[in-house]
């Protein structure tokens, strides 16, 4: 992780560590994160992405990533379209910039917030060619990862809420046994998600599938 990114992205740092990864901080000439010998990531919050289009930084950064790494990514974090109304850029110009960087070979990833960004980095690191492995990873960390992945797969939960549930209930089994309390314990959990979770947990399995 680039040292300048490390100073300004503590929520991402904490989330990545919570997922069981180590972070090596260094001054990177290209990108904000290097997740393997072939994969690097530039992270931009929505407003920064728009600003980088306006001042031209985006396309130079894209070229640098493409030249240096076989699999270059850019993570766009947050609601990109809401920034159009507060910056002097049209939607057409924004879409045109997205098309341009995509055609150049830069891969785009979209995340809602820092927790989603951490999960994206984690997933990239696990599946990337040239993976940088740390051999002394504790066994308990892999169990934690599987617990988080299991709960986060439920509708509306995600990584952040899965971690919250595990901190409250201790185990996935306890969390599931008390799932009716989740709307109280998890702020902002949509009622539609709870309805779907209830259907998933309480509907009888059918070999023909349930709609």
C-alpha positions in Angstrom: 0.0 0.0 0.0 1.3 3.4 -0.9 2.3 5.4 2.2 0.3 8.4 1.1 -2.9 6.3 0.7 -2.1 4.7 4.1 -2.4 8.1 5.8 -5.8 8.9 4.4 -7.6 5.6 4.1 -7.6 4.2 7.7 -11.1 2.7 7.3 -9.8 0.6 4.3 -6.7 -0.3 6.3 -8.7 -1.5 9.3 -11.1 -3.4 7.2 -8.4 -5.2 5.2 -6.6 -6.1 8.4 -9.9 -7.4 9.9 -10.2 -9.7 6.9 -7.0 -11.3 7.9 -4.5 -9.6 5.6 -1.2 -7.9 6.3 -0.4 -4.5 4.9 3.1 -3.5 3.8 3.5 0.2 3.5 5.9 1.7 0.9 6.2 4.6 -1.5 4.7 3.4 -4.7 5.4 5.1 -8.0 2.2 3.6 -9.6 -1.1 2.9 -8.0 -2.3 2.9 -4.4 -2.3 -0.9 -3.8 -0.2 -3.7 -5.2 -2.0 -7.0 -4.5 0.3 -9.2 -6.5 3.3 -9.0 -8.8 0.9 -8.6 -11.7 -2.1 -6.7 -10.2 -2.2 -3.1 -9.0 -5.1 -0.9 -8.0 -5.8 2.8 -8.0 -8.6 3.8 -5.5 -10.6 6.9 -6.2 -13.6 8.2 -4.2 -16.3 9.4 -6.5 -15.5 13.1 -6.2 -11.8 12.5 -6.7 -12.5 10.5 -9.8 -14.5 13.4 -11.3 -11.8 15.9 -10.3 -9.2 13.7 -12.0 -11.1 13.8 -15.2 -11.4 17.6 -15.1 -7.7 18.1 -14.4 -6.5 15.3 -16.6 -4.8 13.2 -14.0 -7.0 10.2 -14.6 -5.7 9.4 -18.0 -2.1 9.7 -17.1 -2.6 7.5 -14.0 -4.4 5.0 -16.2 -1.5 4.9 -18.7 1.0 4.4 -15.9 -0.9 1.5 -14.5 -1.4 -0.2 -17.8 2.3 0.1 -18.6 3.5 -1.2 -15.3 1.0 -4.1 -14.5 -0.6 -6.9 -16.5 -3.9 -6.4 -14.6 -4.5 -2.8 -13.7 -7.6 -1.8 -11.8 -9.3 1.3 -10.6 -11.8 1.2 -7.8 -14.5 3.9 -7.9 -15.8 4.3 -4.4 -19.2 5.9 -3.7 -22.0 7.4 -5.8 -20.3 8.7 -8.9 -23.4 10.2 -10.5 -24.3 12.4 -7.5 -21.1 14.3 -8.0 -22.1 15.5 -11.4 -24.6 18.0 -9.9 -21.8 19.6 -7.7 -19.0 19.7 -10.3 -18.8 21.4 -13.7 -19.0 18.2 -15.7 -21.8 16.7 -17.8 -23.0 13.2 -17.6 -22.0 12.7 -21.2 -18.5 13.7 -20.4 -18.3 11.4 -17.4 -19.6 8.4 -19.4 -17.1 9.3 -22.2 -14.3 9.2 -19.7 -15.4 5.9 -18.4 -15.5 4.4 -21.9 -12.1 5.9 -22.7 -10.3 4.4 -19.7 -12.1 1.0 -20.1 -11.0 0.8 -23.8 -7.4 1.6 -22.7 -7.3 -1.6 -20.8 -7.9 -0.4 -17.3 -10.4 -2.5 -15.4 -13.2 -0.7 -13.4 -14.5 -1.8 -10.1 -17.4 -0.1 -8.3 -17.7 -0.1 -4.5 -20.2 1.5 -2.1 -17.8 2.4 0.7 -14.5 1.6 2.4 -15.6 -1.8 3.6 -16.6 -2.8 0.1 -13.3 -1.5 -1.2 -11.4 -3.7 1.4 -13.4 -6.7 0.3 -12.6 -6.0 -3.4 -8.9 -5.8 -2.6 -9.1 -9.0 -0.5 -10.9 -10.9 -3.3 -8.3 -9.6 -5.9 -5.4 -10.7 -3.7 -6.9 -14.2 -3.2 -7.5 -14.8 -6.9 -4.6 -12.9 -8.6 -1.8 -14.4 -10.5 1.6 -13.8 -8.9 -0.1 -13.7 -5.5 2.1 -12.5 -2.7 1.8 -15.2 0.0 2.6 -14.9 3.7 3.3 -18.4 5.0 2.7 -17.9 8.7 -1.0 -17.0 8.5 -2.8 -18.3 11.6 -5.3 -21.0 11.2 -7.9 -18.9 13.1 -7.8 -16.2 10.4 -9.1 -18.5 7.7 -12.0 -19.6 9.9 -12.8 -15.9 10.5 -12.7 -15.3 6.8 -15.1 -18.2 6.1 -17.5 -17.0 8.9 -17.5 -13.5 7.4 -18.0 -14.8 3.9 -20.9 -17.0 5.0 -22.9 -14.3 6.7 -22.0 -11.6 4.2 -23.6 -13.7 1.4 -27.1 -13.0 2.9 -29.1 -10.2 1.3 -28.2 -6.8 2.6 -25.6 -8.0 5.0 -22.2 -7.5 3.3 -18.8 -7.6 5.1 -19.3 -4.7 7.5 -22.6 -6.1 8.9 -21.3 -9.6 9.0 -18.4 -8.5 11.2 -20.8 -6.6 13.3 -23.0 -9.7 13.8 -20.0 -11.8 14.7 -18.9 -9.3 17.3 -22.4 -9.2 18.8 -23.2 -13.0 18.7 -19.8 -14.6 18.7 -20.6 -17.3 16.1 -22.6 -17.5 12.9 -24.9 -20.1 14.5 -25.8 -17.7 17.3 -26.3 -14.9 14.8 -28.7 -17.0 12.7 -30.6 -18.2 15.8 -31.2 -14.6 16.7 -31.7 -13.2 13.2 -35.1 -11.6 14.1 -33.1 -9.2 16.3 -31.0 -8.0 13.4 -33.1 -5.0 12.4 -32.4 -3.7 16.0 -28.8 -4.6 16.1 -27.9 -3.5 12.5 -28.7 0.1 11.7 -30.1 0.7 8.2 -30.8 -2.9 7.3 -33.6 -2.7 4.7 -36.9 -4.4 5.5 -36.8 -6.0 2.1 -33.5 -7.7 3.0 -34.9 -9.0 6.2 -37.9 -10.4 4.3 -35.6 -12.2 1.9 -33.4 -13.5 4.8 -36.4 -14.8 6.5 -37.5 -16.6 3.4 -34.1 -18.1 2.8 -33.8 -19.4 6.4 -37.4 -20.6 6.9 -38.6 -21.8 3.5 -38.6 -25.5 3.0 -36.1 -26.7 0.3 -37.7 -27.8 -2.9 -35.9 -29.6 -5.7 -37.8 -27.5 -8.2 -36.6 -24.3 -6.7 -38.4 -21.4 -5.0 -39.1 -18.1 -6.7 
